[in-house]
Amino acid sequence: MQPVVRVSILRCAPDRFAEFRQMMEDSDPVLRPGIEALPGLLAYYAGADEATSSLSNVSLWATLAHAKQMDAFQPMPDLGKQFAGKGATFERPIMNYAPLWQLKGGGVPSPLVGEG
């Protein structure tokens, strides 16, 4: 079976970016336990890009069926409604990519912002 890269993107007005970024950071303790408990999860990243006023959730799953579990993970649409209620828009449909090729880094990873 081939892994799947799931990508969800939120966009907002530049003047609201800091607010949405904070909301995304605050969603960690709400979402993390449930997502970590889903079978097939290989990696998950929540990201922010101020230059494009966008936030993303990018995850790697063992199979498409595993990735699609997120469609039924109720805390995600519940939080999405809060974001949308404040003016965020979401790219739809959520994208589930079959990898065409991959690279694996061999170096020592640098700490992410806020770690260490």
C-alpha positions as CSV (number, residue, x, y, z in Angstrom):
1,M,0.0,0.0,0.0
2,Q,1.1,3.5,-0.7
3,P,1.0,6.4,1.8
4,V,-1.2,9.4,1.3
5,V,-0.4,13.1,2.0
6,R,-3.4,15.0,3.2
7,V,-3.5,18.8,2.8
8,S,-6.0,21.2,4.2
9,I,-5.5,24.9,3.7
10,L,-7.2,27.9,5.5
11,R,-6.9,31.4,4.1
12,C,-7.7,34.7,5.9
13,A,-7.4,38.4,5.6
14,P,-3.8,39.6,6.3
15,D,-5.0,41.8,9.2
16,R,-6.6,38.7,10.9
17,F,-3.7,36.4,10.4
18,A,-2.3,36.7,14.0
19,E,-5.7,35.9,15.4
20,F,-6.1,32.8,13.3
21,R,-2.6,31.7,14.0
22,Q,-3.3,31.9,17.7
23,M,-6.6,29.9,17.2
24,M,-4.6,27.2,15.4
25,E,-2.0,27.1,18.1
26,D,-4.8,26.9,20.7
27,S,-6.4,23.9,18.8
28,D,-3.4,21.7,19.5
29,P,-4.7,20.3,22.8
30,V,-8.2,19.8,21.4
31,L,-7.1,18.0,18.3
32,R,-3.8,16.2,19.2
33,P,-5.1,13.3,21.4
34,G,-7.8,12.3,18.9
35,I,-5.6,12.6,15.8
36,E,-2.7,10.7,17.5
37,A,-5.2,7.9,18.3
38,L,-6.2,7.4,14.7
39,P,-4.7,4.3,13.1
40,G,-2.4,4.8,10.1
41,L,-1.1,8.2,11.1
42,L,2.6,8.6,10.1
43,A,3.1,12.3,10.6
44,Y,1.1,15.5,11.2
45,Y,2.1,19.2,10.8
46,A,0.1,22.3,11.4
47,G,1.7,25.3,9.7
48,A,1.4,29.0,9.3
49,D,2.6,31.2,6.4
50,E,2.1,34.9,7.1
51,A,3.3,35.9,3.6
52,T,0.2,34.2,2.1
53,S,-2.1,34.7,5.1
54,S,-2.7,31.0,5.2
55,L,-2.6,28.1,7.7
56,S,-2.3,24.5,6.8
57,N,-2.7,21.0,8.2
58,V,-0.5,18.5,6.4
59,S,-0.5,14.9,7.4
60,L,1.0,11.6,6.1
61,W,-1.2,8.5,6.4
62,A,-0.5,4.8,5.7
63,T,-3.4,4.6,3.2
64,L,-6.2,6.7,1.7
65,A,-8.7,5.0,4.0
66,H,-6.6,6.1,7.0
67,A,-6.4,9.7,5.6
68,K,-10.2,9.8,5.1
69,Q,-10.7,9.1,8.8
70,M,-10.2,12.8,9.2
71,D,-13.4,13.4,7.4
72,A,-15.3,11.9,10.3
73,F,-13.1,13.3,13.1
74,Q,-15.7,15.6,14.6
75,P,-13.5,18.1,16.5
76,M,-12.0,19.2,13.1
77,P,-15.3,20.4,11.5
78,D,-16.4,21.8,14.8
79,L,-13.2,24.0,15.0
80,G,-13.5,24.8,11.3
81,K,-16.9,26.3,12.0
82,Q,-15.3,28.6,14.5
83,F,-12.6,29.7,12.0
84,A,-15.2,30.2,9.3
85,G,-17.4,32.2,11.7
86,K,-14.6,34.6,12.1
87,G,-14.1,35.0,8.4
88,A,-11.6,32.3,7.4
89,T,-12.1,30.4,4.1
90,F,-11.0,26.8,3.4
91,E,-9.9,25.3,0.2
92,R,-12.2,22.5,-0.7
93,P,-12.2,19.7,-1.3
94,I,-9.4,18.7,1.1
95,M,-6.6,17.2,-0.9
96,N,-5.4,13.6,-0.5
97,Y,-2.3,13.1,-2.6
98,A,-0.7,9.9,-3.8
99,P,3.1,10.4,-3.6
100,L,4.9,10.3,-6.9
101,W,8.4,10.3,-5.3
102,Q,9.9,11.1,-1.9
103,L,13.1,12.3,-0.2
104,K,14.2,11.5,3.3
105,G,16.6,13.8,5.1
106,G,19.6,12.3,6.6
107,G,20.8,15.1,8.8
108,V,20.0,16.0,12.3
109,P,16.7,17.9,12.5
110,S,16.7,21.5,13.7
111,P,14.3,22.3,16.5
112,L,11.0,23.8,15.4
113,V,10.0,27.3,16.6
114,G,8.8,27.0,20.2
115,E,10.7,23.8,20.9
116,G,13.8,23.3,22.9
